[in-house]
Amino acid sequence: MTVLQQILERLKLTLNETKTKIVNAHKGKFDFLGFTIWMAESVKSGKLYPHVQPSKKAIQSIKSRITELTQRSRTIIPLEWMVNEVNATVRGWVGYFHFRNCSFSEMFLNTPNFSIA
């Protein structure tokens, strides 16, 4: 931790020690910037790799946002506007969470209820 603090000082950055913790990814999962990260075993090779997927909080957040955008009280808004708003929201979410082996975010692209055109 002291080495990290020295590097950050040279970069004129500070570390929030109340939010910072050291985690061994080989022993458990941790959340970072909306992703849940852990070491998983490859089905093909049997080797360990860092598995990355959207956190439960991030998934709940996008579900809540889509529910909010499609609630019945918004039926006065033209359907085309609502569809464009939902598409933009989902496209942005997938754009952020599409990372390496994170095929989970592609679920929205392959779900028939969502159009990302």
Secondary structure, DSSP 8 states (H G I E B T S, - for coil): -HHHHHHHHHTT----TTT-----TTT--EEETTEEEEEEE-TTT--EEEEEEE-HHHHHHHHHHHHHHT-GGGTTS-HHHHHHHHHHHHHHHHHHH--TT-GGGGHHHH-TT----
